[in-house]
Amino acid sequence: LAAAPPGAAVATTTGGLFRLPRALREAVEGAGGQVRTGTRATALRRAGEPDSGTSGPDGPGWEVAVTGPDGGAILRAPRLVLATPGAPALDLLRGLVDVGDVDLPAGSAITHVTLVVRAPALDAAPRGSGLLVPPGAAAVRAKALTHASAKWPWLAAATTPGEHVLRVSYGRPGERTDDVDPTLALRDAATLLGVPLPPAALRDARVVARAGALAASTPAHLAQVARLGERVRALPGLRVTGAWVAGTGLAAVVAHAQAVAGEMSQ
Ligand SMILES: Cc1cc2nc3c(=O)[nH]c(=O)nc-3n(C[C@H](O)[C@H](O)[C@H](O)COP(=O)(O)OP(=O)(O)OC[C@H]3O[C@@H](n4cnc5c(N)ncnc54)[C@H](O)[C@@H]3O)c2cc1C
């Protein structure tokens, strides 16, 4: 883990958080497990027969229909943790438990624009590691800006002198973000940072859009999913986890997943 500068209650993996799932895959495969990416679970049911090869301490086990690059398959396991987002989890659970009262709001669309700029005026990090923009601000459309190379020393070490990495975020509740592009982000970044960022300053850019990205975390929603979790708990060898159950953010999600894994291995 790499800590941000002193005072910040944040941390990430050196080199970027994308390294975490890669490390997880290596650990799973190293322990003899299998990881299938690009593969969607489409149906879930109790395994039919006690001797179908899925029997475990909790009973006959589970069968998951999946579809992926290698076509369709049925995966069988004595115990199963469902860790998809809420909507597919509810689809998979329908027919096994009453999911009726769980209301899943669509979530906000979020678009991040990462900009690599050459702008020595940013060496002094005029806004520290970043800022949040209050709703209704007229001068910019962005809702937040992270001066990523000021926030993460490992990223600063990967830049050349005078080069900076910025991440500009878009997507307030109900707002469409499909028209967001690097030109808009560069303009907003210049306004927010108070330094000129002409088009010639732009070295590289990447736009990443996520639809319905953040799970609902209202108390009412969490109470609904807690009740659903109890109903799922009555099914031997099956548990649900993920942000839609645990609340948004890695701290909540990881703690919940660890608790579920602990229960399952008892
Ligand atoms: C832009 C953005 C920035 C964020 N920044 C932070 C941050 O700085 N710090 C922080 O703590 N949190 C952050 N979060 C929140 C954090 O990413 C989430 O709370 C967390 O990743 C949720 O984990 P999860 O396992 O529940 O869901 P996900 O990480 O979404 O994993 C669910 C997985 O299920 C897969 N899936 C979906 N449907 C199916 C199906 N039918 N069959 C099989 N697989 C399926 C998906 O492909 C996905 O891989 C951020 C979120 C977003 C969107």
The ligand as an SDF file (V2000), in Angstrom:
LIG
                    3D

 53 58  0  0  0  0  0  0  0  0999 V2000
  -15.8010    5.9370  -10.1080 C   0  0  0  0  0  0  0  0  0  0  0  0
  -15.7610    5.3120   -8.7540 C   0  0  0  0  0  0  0  0  0  0  0  0
  -14.7910    5.6890   -7.8440 C   0  0  0  0  0  0  0  0  0  0  0  0
  -14.7410    5.0960   -6.5850 C   0  0  0  0  0  0  0  0  0  0  0  0
  -13.7700    5.4660   -5.7120 N   0  0  0  0  0  0  0  0  0  0  0  0
  -13.6890    4.8520   -4.5340 C   0  0  0  0  0  0  0  0  0  0  0  0
  -12.6440    5.1690   -3.6310 C   0  0  0  0  0  0  0  0  0  0  0  0
  -11.7840    6.0170   -3.9050 O   0  0  0  0  0  0  0  0  0  0  0  0
  -12.6030    4.5130   -2.4320 N   0  0  0  0  0  0  0  0  0  0  0  0
  -13.5240    3.5700   -2.1000 C   0  0  0  0  0  0  0  0  0  0  0  0
  -13.4200    2.9830   -1.0170 O   0  0  0  0  0  0  0  0  0  0  0  0
  -14.5290    3.2530   -2.9390 N   0  0  0  0  0  0  0  0  0  0  0  0
  -14.6370    3.8640   -4.1430 C   0  0  0  0  0  0  0  0  0  0  0  0
  -15.6490    3.5420   -4.9890 N   0  0  0  0  0  0  0  0  0  0  0  0
  -16.6670    2.5800   -4.5480 C   0  0  0  0  0  0  0  0  0  0  0  0
  -16.1520    1.1680   -4.6860 C   0  0  0  0  0  0  0  0  0  0  0  0
  -15.5410    1.0210   -5.9540 O   0  0  0  0  0  0  0  0  0  0  0  0
  -17.3130    0.1990   -4.5660 C   0  0  0  0  0  0  0  0  0  0  0  0
  -18.0130    0.4050   -3.3340 O   0  0  0  0  0  0  0  0  0  0  0  0
  -16.8270   -1.2410   -4.6220 C   0  0  0  0  0  0  0  0  0  0  0  0
  -16.0110   -1.4920   -5.7550 O   0  0  0  0  0  0  0  0  0  0  0  0
  -18.0110   -2.1720   -4.7020 C   0  0  0  0  0  0  0  0  0  0  0  0
  -17.5150   -3.4820   -4.7210 O   0  0  0  0  0  0  0  0  0  0  0  0
  -18.4490   -4.6650   -5.1610 P   0  0  0  0  0  0  0  0  0  0  0  0
  -17.6180   -5.9160   -5.1010 O   0  0  0  0  0  0  0  0  0  0  0  0
  -19.7340   -4.6110   -4.4230 O   0  0  0  0  0  0  0  0  0  0  0  0
  -18.8630   -4.3470   -6.6600 O   0  0  0  0  0  0  0  0  0  0  0  0
  -17.9880   -4.2640   -7.9660 P   0  0  0  0  0  0  0  0  0  0  0  0
  -16.5940   -3.8430   -7.6630 O   0  0  0  0  0  0  0  0  0  0  0  0
  -18.8280   -3.4640   -8.9080 O   0  0  0  0  0  0  0  0  0  0  0  0
  -17.9140   -5.7890   -8.4370 O   0  0  0  0  0  0  0  0  0  0  0  0
  -19.0540   -6.4750   -8.9090 C   0  0  0  0  0  0  0  0  0  0  0  0
  -18.5980   -7.4110  -10.0180 C   0  0  0  0  0  0  0  0  0  0  0  0
  -19.7000   -8.2260  -10.4230 O   0  0  0  0  0  0  0  0  0  0  0  0
  -19.6090   -8.3890  -11.8250 C   0  0  0  0  0  0  0  0  0  0  0  0
  -20.9340   -8.7930  -12.3350 N   0  0  0  0  0  0  0  0  0  0  0  0
  -22.0200   -8.0200  -12.6030 C   0  0  0  0  0  0  0  0  0  0  0  0
  -23.0400   -8.7880  -13.0280 N   0  0  0  0  0  0  0  0  0  0  0  0
  -22.6060  -10.0710  -13.0280 C   0  0  0  0  0  0  0  0  0  0  0  0
  -23.2030  -11.3270  -13.3710 C   0  0  0  0  0  0  0  0  0  0  0  0
  -24.4850  -11.4400  -13.7790 N   0  0  0  0  0  0  0  0  0  0  0  0
  -22.4390  -12.4420  -13.2700 N   0  0  0  0  0  0  0  0  0  0  0  0
  -21.1500  -12.3690  -12.8470 C   0  0  0  0  0  0  0  0  0  0  0  0
  -20.5290  -11.2120  -12.4960 N   0  0  0  0  0  0  0  0  0  0  0  0
  -21.2600  -10.0720  -12.5920 C   0  0  0  0  0  0  0  0  0  0  0  0
  -19.1550   -7.0330  -12.3290 C   0  0  0  0  0  0  0  0  0  0  0  0
  -18.5920   -7.1690  -13.6160 O   0  0  0  0  0  0  0  0  0  0  0  0
  -18.1140   -6.6780  -11.2670 C   0  0  0  0  0  0  0  0  0  0  0  0
  -16.8470   -7.1870  -11.6090 O   0  0  0  0  0  0  0  0  0  0  0  0
  -15.7020    4.1260   -6.2480 C   0  0  0  0  0  0  0  0  0  0  0  0
  -16.6840    3.7390   -7.1690 C   0  0  0  0  0  0  0  0  0  0  0  0
  -16.7080    4.3290   -8.4100 C   0  0  0  0  0  0  0  0  0  0  0  0
  -17.7500    3.8890   -9.3910 C   0  0  0  0  0  0  0  0  0  0  0  0
  1  2  1  0
  2  3  1  0
  2 52  2  0
  3  4  2  0
  4  5  1  0
  4 50  1  0
  5  6  2  0
  6  7  1  0
  6 13  1  0
  7  8  2  0
  7  9  1  0
  9 10  1  0
 10 11  2  0
 10 12  1  0
 12 13  2  0
 13 14  1  0
 14 15  1  0
 14 50  1  0
 15 16  1  0
 16 17  1  0
 16 18  1  0
 18 19  1  0
 18 20  1  0
 20 21  1  0
 20 22  1  0
 22 23  1  0
 23 24  1  0
 24 25  2  0
 24 26  1  0
 24 27  1  0
 27 28  1  0
 28 29  2  0
 28 30  1  0
 28 31  1  0
 31 32  1  0
 32 33  1  0
 33 34  1  0
 33 48  1  0
 34 35  1  0
 35 36  1  0
 35 46  1  0
 36 37  1  0
 36 45  1  0
 37 38  2  0
 38 39  1  0
 39 40  1  0
 39 45  2  0
 40 41  1  0
 40 42  2  0
 42 43  1  0
 43 44  2  0
 44 45  1  0
 46 47  1  0
 46 48  1  0
 48 49  1  0
 50 51  2  0
 51 52  1  0
 52 53  1  0
M  END
$$$$
